[in-house]
C-alpha cells in the first residue's frame, strides 16, 4: 500500500504541468506515492479560448509568454520549443480533446496509462508543436503507447469518457481549485506548493511526518 496518496490536477496544454509531471514521477518512486490523475481542462473549446484569451493571435502571444517563464523554471528547457509553436499553422489548442485521450487511456489501463498518455501528449504539444486539439494527434499517441486502435477509439468517443472528464472538473470546482497544476495530499486535503523537486520533496517529508497513520488511501 502506498505511503501517501496525491491527487494531481492538470491540463495537457499547461506548461507548468509539464515541469511538475517529471518531478512527480521521480518523487512517486522515492516516496512510494499513489498519484491519482485528475483532468482539469481550463478551456474546453475554441469558444472558451476566445472568451479567455481573445483572438487566436492574442492567445498564442500571451500563452507563449507564459511558456517562456515556464521554460526558465524547467528541468528540461530543451523540451519546450516556443518558436515551433509560434510558427504552428493551427490555433493554440484547448485542452478538452487531450483530456478525453487521457481519460480513455485511464479507462483501458488505469492510472499508469493515464500518466503515460498525459506525458506523451504534453511532449507532442510542447516539444513537437503538434495540435493536441486534433483527435488524430491523440489517436496517434495511443498507437505509439501500444493501445489497440479500435478499443482506444471506442473509449475515446464513449460519452462516459466525457462524463469522467466533467466529473473531474466538477470535483475541482468543489475543492475550489482555480489553477493548475494542483497537488492535493491524502485525506487531509492539504496542498503542495508547486516548486523545484527539492521543495516538493521537503513538503512530502513534512506530510509523511505530520500525517503518519492518517494519510493512507
C-alpha positions in Angstrom: 0.0 0.0 0.0 1.4 3.4 -0.9 2.6 5.7 1.9 0.7 8.7 0.6 -2.0 9.5 -2.0 -1.7 12.7 -4.1 -4.3 13.9 -6.5 -2.6 15.7 -9.4 -4.9 18.1 -11.2 -3.6 19.0 -14.6 -4.2 20.0 -18.2 -2.2 18.8 -21.2 -1.8 22.3 -22.6 -0.3 23.7 -19.3 3.5 24.2 -19.4 3.7 24.3 -15.6 2.1 20.9 -15.5 4.9 19.7 -17.8 7.5 20.9 -15.4 5.7 19.2 -12.5 5.0 15.9 -14.1 8.6 14.7 -14.4 9.3 15.8 -10.8 6.3 13.9 -9.5 7.4 10.8 -11.4 10.7 10.8 -9.6 9.1 11.6 -6.2 6.5 9.0 -6.6 9.2 6.3 -6.7 11.2 7.9 -3.9 8.2 8.4 -1.5 6.0 5.5 -2.6 3.2 7.8 -3.7 -0.1 6.8 -5.2 -0.6 9.5 -7.8 -4.2 9.9 -8.9 -4.6 11.9 -12.1 -7.4 14.4 -12.4 -8.1 16.2 -15.7 -8.9 19.9 -15.1 -9.5 21.5 -18.5 -9.1 25.2 -18.3 -10.7 25.9 -21.7 -12.8 23.1 -23.3 -13.5 24.6 -26.7 -12.4 27.2 -29.2 -15.3 29.4 -27.9 -13.9 29.2 -24.4 -10.4 30.0 -25.7 -11.8 33.2 -27.3 -13.6 34.2 -24.1 -10.4 33.8 -22.1 -7.7 34.9 -24.5 -9.4 36.9 -27.3 -8.3 36.4 -30.8 -6.2 33.3 -31.8 -3.2 35.6 -32.4 -3.6 37.2 -28.9 -4.0 33.8 -27.3 -0.8 32.5 -28.9 1.2 35.6 -28.0 0.1 35.6 -24.4 0.3 31.9 -23.7 3.8 31.7 -25.3 4.9 34.4 -22.9 3.8 32.0 -20.1 5.8 29.3 -21.8 8.9 31.5 -21.7 8.6 31.8 -17.9 8.0 28.1 -17.5 10.9 27.2 -19.7 13.2 29.2 -17.4 12.0 27.2 -14.4 12.1 23.8 -16.2 14.4 20.9 -15.5 14.2 20.2 -19.2 14.1 23.6 -21.0 15.2 22.0 -24.3 11.9 20.2 -24.4 9.9 23.5 -24.5 10.0 24.7 -28.2 8.5 28.1 -28.1 9.4 29.0 -31.7 8.0 25.8 -33.1 4.6 26.6 -31.5 4.8 30.2 -32.6 5.2 29.0 -36.2 2.5 26.3 -36.0 -0.3 26.6 -38.6 -3.1 25.8 -36.2 -4.7 28.0 -33.5 -3.4 27.4 -30.0 -5.3 24.4 -28.8 -7.8 23.9 -26.0 -7.3 21.0 -23.6 -10.5 19.0 -23.9 -9.5 16.6 -26.7 -6.3 15.7 -24.9 -8.2 15.3 -21.6 -10.5 12.8 -23.3 -7.4 10.9 -24.6 -6.0 10.8 -21.0 -9.3 9.5 -19.6 -9.7 7.0 -22.4 -6.3 5.7 -21.6 -7.2 5.5 -17.9 -10.3 3.5 -18.6 -8.3 1.0 -20.6 -5.2 0.9 -18.5 -5.6 2.7 -15.2 -3.6 5.5 -13.6 -0.3 4.4 -15.1 -1.8 4.6 -18.6 -3.3 8.0 -17.9 0.1 9.3 -16.8 1.8 7.9 -19.9 -0.8 9.4 -22.2 -0.6 12.7 -20.4 3.2 12.9 -20.7 3.1 11.8 -24.4 0.5 14.4 -25.3 2.5 17.1 -23.4 5.5 16.2 -25.4 3.5 16.4 -28.6 2.3 19.8 -27.5 5.3 21.4 -26.0 8.2 19.7 -27.8 6.8 18.7 -31.2 4.3 21.6 -31.7 1.5 19.3 -32.7 -2.2 20.1 -32.4 -3.4 18.2 -29.3 -7.0 19.5 -30.0 -7.0 17.3 -33.1 -8.3 13.8 -32.3 -5.8 12.4 -34.9 -2.9 13.5 -32.6 -4.4 11.7 -29.7 -5.1 8.5 -31.6 -1.5 8.6 -33.0 -0.2 8.9 -29.4 -2.4 5.9 -28.4 -0.9 3.8 -31.1 2.6 4.8 -30.0 1.8 3.8 -26.5 0.6 0.3 -27.6 -3.2 0.7 -27.3 -5.2 -1.4 -29.7 -6.6 1.2 -32.1 -10.3 0.2 -32.3 -10.5 -0.2 -28.5 -8.9 3.1 -27.8 -11.1 4.9 -30.4 -14.2 3.4 -28.8 -13.2 4.6 -25.3 -12.2 8.0 -26.7 -15.6 8.5 -28.3 -17.7 7.0 -25.5 -19.8 9.6 -23.7 -18.8 8.0 -20.4 -15.3 9.3 -21.1 -16.5 12.8 -21.4 -18.5 12.3 -18.3 -15.3 11.3 -16.5 -13.6 14.5 -17.6 -16.6 16.6 -16.5 -16.6 14.8 -13.1 -13.0 15.8 -12.5 -13.9 19.4 -13.4 -16.8 19.4 -11.0 -14.7 17.9 -8.3 -12.0 20.6 -8.8 -14.7 23.3 -8.5 -16.0 21.7 -5.3 -12.5 21.8 -3.9 -12.2 25.4 -5.1 -9.3 24.7 -7.4 -8.8 27.6 -9.8 -5.4 27.0 -11.2 -3.2 24.1 -12.3 -1.1 22.2 -11.5 -2.6 21.5 -8.2 -1.5 18.7 -5.8 -3.8 17.6 -3.0 -2.4 15.3 -0.4 -4.4 12.4 1.0 -7.4 12.6 3.2 -6.3 15.9 4.9 -6.8 17.8 1.7 -3.6 19.8 2.2 -2.0 21.2 -0.9 1.6 21.1 -2.0 3.1 24.3 -3.3 4.5 23.9 -6.8 8.2 24.3 -6.9 11.5 22.6 -7.5 12.0 18.9 -6.9 13.8 19.6 -3.6 11.0 21.9 -2.5 8.4 19.3 -3.3 10.4 16.6 -1.5 10.6 18.7 1.6 6.8 19.1 1.6 6.3 15.4 1.1 8.6 14.6 4.0 6.6 17.0 6.2 3.3 15.5 5.1 4.5 12.0 5.9 5.9 13.1 9.3 2.7 15.0 10.3 0.2 12.7 8.8 1.7 9.3 9.7 -1.1 6.8 10.1 -3.7 9.3 8.7 -2.7 9.7 5.1 -3.3 6.2 3.9 -5.5 6.0 0.8 
